[in-house]
Structure formats: C-alpha cells, structure tokens
C-alpha cells in the first residue's frame, strides 16, 4: 500500500485527473509508436477504471470513437461507449460487435488481467487466455494495417502468443514503459500492421 501511495505515477495521475497510473503506460507507448490518430475507431478491452480510454479519447481530439469493455463497472467518460460484461462470454462479444456496427476497427488496446489467485501458473494461464481472446477478436475485427497493443506476462504462454502475433502482424515489438513497475513481469506486445 505504501509503495502505491508513494508511486510518482500514482501522484501524477491524481494531479492530472487520470483514473489510474496505467494512463502513462499508454501515453509513453503512443508517443513512441503513434498508434492513436483522430478519426480512428479504438476498442479498449479490460478498460476499467478507464485511464486508457481517457488517453484514447484525448488523442482522438473529438474525431473517432472509443468502445470500452470490462467485467467491472466503469464510471462514464465523455466520448466513450462502455459495455460491462465478461469478454469470455459469447453474448458480450456479440454486444461489442454490435457497438462497432460490425465494421473493422483501427486499433485494439488490451490492458486485461484476470482476477489474481496468487498461484503463479494459474494466473499466467488465465492472463494468456485473455490475451488469446483479444488476439482472436483482433483477427476478426481489425482492419488490414490495424494495430494491436496487449499486456502480457513473461512466463507460461508468452512464446505462443508471440508466435501467433508474428503470424498476424508485419512487425511485433515489445514495450516496457517507465510507468510499469520493474518487479512486474508485465510487458506490452505491440502488433503493427495487421496482415491482410
């Protein structure tokens, strides 16, 4: 708890009005890779509490749309369409497809993590499964040349995810933003240029 309260990114998020320190992870990656551009449709998977959606909406500059989804409730954000539901359920996936008007999207961002049990292998398998689902959604709904950014954990399932992404995108790079805690095994995989 003390580490969290003293975290410079937590303090910055509170000062600048972001819902979580994770906002700075997306900002750093987007500053480097220029993922979010006005006019895009962005899907934010695992969106609660909403900091990535906040960043996406700001960077769209009023042009484009953000559709966010999470199993947890998320307080409304102007310019964001939110769906509360479990991404693993077919009915929730169908609702998401309706919200994007069954048209392809420009960018999928996924900062998802399963509820942590404390059993490392179980948690890693759960995280890998969510990543696979996000990748599957991207396979179905990402435009040719579209991009996919996903949080992954180094460990069980990582190599498989990397292999699948390399088959699907022109280029796959790893990002470890400064706001990501050093002791965390999380990294972000960025698939650039969805192959058509």
Buried (B, 14 or more C-beta within 10 A) or exposed (E): EEEEEEBEBBEBBEEEEBBBBBBBBBBBBBEEBEBBBEEBBBBBBBBBBBBBBBBBBBBBEEEBBBBBBBBEEBEEBEBBBBBBBEBEEEEBBEBBBEBBEEEEBBBBBBBBBBEEEEEEEEBBBBBBBBBBBBBEBBEEBBBEEBBBBBBBBBBBBBEEBBEBBEEBBEEBEEBBBEBBEEEEBBBBBBBBBBEE
